């Protein structure tokens, strides 16, 4: 089957457009996570494997290091870890 240049261009544009839309939706944070506070995420994720320490236990710098380590270990999203960090740093004042 022969395709005209116009049809090939249209097919290419549709393919690229579809890939962009699929990619954007794949990166979207689920509403169930977006709606939760840092305190909720901290309680649900950190207490899942161990007793999470009191926010006053560590300084802001120590929480940065601890949460970065746990972000990778617990496979948390950037949004989740950001909300958790904000909660911990606010609560430890």
PADRENKOL-276474 format. One record per residue (C-alpha): residue number from 0; residue in three letters; z, y, x. Coordinates in steps of 0.1 Angstrom, whole numbers. Each point is the difference from the previous one (the first is absolute). Layout:
// residues N
@nr = NUM; rest = ala; Z = Z; Y = Y; X = X
...
This chain:
// residues 93
@nr = 0; rest = unk; Z = 0; Y = 0; X = 0
@nr = 1; rest = unk; Z = -10; Y = 34; X = 14
@nr = 2; rest = unk; Z = 24; Y = 30; X = -3
@nr = 3; rest = unk; Z = -12; Y = 35; X = 2
@nr = 4; rest = unk; Z = 17; Y = 24; X = 24
@nr = 5; rest = unk; Z = 16; Y = 18; X = -29
@nr = 6; rest = unk; Z = 15; Y = -33; X = -13
@nr = 7; rest = unk; Z = 13; Y = -9; X = 35
@nr = 8; rest = unk; Z = 16; Y = 34; X = 3
@nr = 9; rest = unk; Z = 16; Y = -3; X = -34
@nr = 10; rest = unk; Z = 13; Y = -35; X = 8
@nr = 11; rest = unk; Z = 14; Y = 12; X = 33
@nr = 12; rest = unk; Z = 18; Y = 30; X = -17
@nr = 13; rest = unk; Z = 15; Y = -23; X = -26
@nr = 14; rest = unk; Z = 12; Y = -24; X = 26
@nr = 15; rest = unk; Z = 16; Y = 27; X = 21
@nr = 16; rest = unk; Z = 15; Y = 17; X = -30
@nr = 17; rest = unk; Z = 15; Y = -33; X = -12
@nr = 18; rest = unk; Z = 15; Y = -8; X = 34
@nr = 19; rest = unk; Z = 16; Y = 35; X = 1
@nr = 20; rest = unk; Z = 15; Y = -4; X = -35
@nr = 21; rest = unk; Z = 13; Y = -35; X = 8
@nr = 22; rest = unk; Z = 14; Y = 11; X = 33
@nr = 23; rest = unk; Z = 18; Y = 30; X = -16
@nr = 24; rest = unk; Z = 16; Y = -22; X = -26
@nr = 25; rest = unk; Z = 11; Y = -26; X = 25
@nr = 26; rest = unk; Z = 20; Y = 27; X = 18
@nr = 27; rest = unk; Z = 17; Y = 13; X = -31
@nr = 28; rest = unk; Z = 37; Y = -4; X = -1
@nr = 29; rest = unk; Z = 11; Y = -20; X = -31
@nr = 30; rest = unk; Z = 16; Y = 22; X = -27
@nr = 31; rest = unk; Z = 30; Y = -23; X = 1
@nr = 32; rest = unk; Z = 7; Y = 10; X = 36
@nr = 33; rest = unk; Z = -10; Y = 37; X = -4
@nr = 34; rest = unk; Z = 25; Y = 4; X = -29
@nr = 35; rest = unk; Z = 30; Y = -13; X = 20
@nr = 36; rest = unk; Z = 24; Y = 21; X = 20
@nr = 37; rest = unk; Z = 9; Y = -5; X = 36
@nr = 38; rest = unk; Z = 34; Y = -12; X = -11
@nr = 39; rest = unk; Z = -15; Y = -27; X = -23
@nr = 40; rest = unk; Z = -25; Y = -11; X = 27
@nr = 41; rest = unk; Z = 28; Y = -2; X = 26
@nr = 42; rest = unk; Z = 22; Y = -20; X = -23
@nr = 43; rest = unk; Z = -27; Y = -24; X = -10
@nr = 44; rest = unk; Z = -17; Y = -5; X = 34
@nr = 45; rest = unk; Z = 29; Y = 3; X = 25
@nr = 46; rest = unk; Z = 25; Y = -21; X = -20
@nr = 47; rest = unk; Z = -26; Y = -27; X = -5
@nr = 48; rest = unk; Z = 6; Y = -15; X = 34
@nr = 49; rest = unk; Z = 33; Y = 15; X = 12
@nr = 50; rest = unk; Z = 28; Y = 23; X = -10
@nr = 51; rest = unk; Z = -14; Y = 35; X = 5
@nr = 52; rest = unk; Z = 23; Y = 23; X = 19
@nr = 53; rest = unk; Z = 15; Y = 31; X = -15
@nr = 54; rest = unk; Z = -24; Y = 30; X = 6
@nr = 55; rest = unk; Z = 28; Y = 17; X = 20
@nr = 56; rest = unk; Z = -1; Y = -28; X = 26
@nr = 57; rest = unk; Z = -29; Y = 14; X = 19
@nr = 58; rest = unk; Z = -14; Y = 34; X = 11
@nr = 59; rest = unk; Z = -34; Y = 12; X = -11
@nr = 60; rest = unk; Z = -16; Y = -11; X = 33
@nr = 61; rest = unk; Z = 17; Y = -34; X = -3
@nr = 62; rest = unk; Z = -13; Y = -4; X = -36
@nr = 63; rest = unk; Z = -35; Y = 9; X = 12
@nr = 64; rest = unk; Z = 1; Y = -28; X = 25
@nr = 65; rest = unk; Z = 16; Y = -25; X = -24
@nr = 66; rest = unk; Z = -24; Y = 8; X = -29
@nr = 67; rest = unk; Z = -31; Y = -2; X = 23
@nr = 68; rest = unk; Z = 11; Y = -35; X = 11
@nr = 69; rest = unk; Z = 7; Y = -11; X = -35
@nr = 70; rest = unk; Z = -32; Y = 15; X = -14
@nr = 71; rest = unk; Z = -19; Y = -24; X = 22
@nr = 72; rest = unk; Z = 23; Y = -30; X = -5
@nr = 73; rest = unk; Z = 3; Y = 4; X = -38
@nr = 74; rest = unk; Z = -36; Y = 11; X = -5
@nr = 75; rest = unk; Z = 9; Y = 32; X = -17
@nr = 76; rest = unk; Z = -27; Y = 26; X = -9
@nr = 77; rest = unk; Z = 0; Y = 35; X = 15
@nr = 78; rest = unk; Z = 11; Y = 14; X = -33
@nr = 79; rest = unk; Z = 29; Y = -24; X = -3
@nr = 80; rest = unk; Z = 13; Y = 6; X = 35
@nr = 81; rest = unk; Z = -4; Y = 38; X = -4
@nr = 82; rest = unk; Z = 21; Y = 0; X = -32
@nr = 83; rest = unk; Z = 26; Y = -23; X = 16
@nr = 84; rest = unk; Z = 3; Y = 23; X = 31
@nr = 85; rest = unk; Z = 3; Y = 31; X = -21
@nr = 86; rest = unk; Z = 28; Y = -17; X = -20
@nr = 87; rest = unk; Z = 19; Y = -12; X = 31
@nr = 88; rest = unk; Z = -3; Y = 33; X = 18
@nr = 89; rest = unk; Z = 11; Y = 20; X = -31
@nr = 90; rest = unk; Z = 29; Y = -24; X = -7
@nr = 91; rest = unk; Z = 14; Y = 0; X = 35
@nr = 92; rest = unk; Z = 8; Y = 37; X = 0
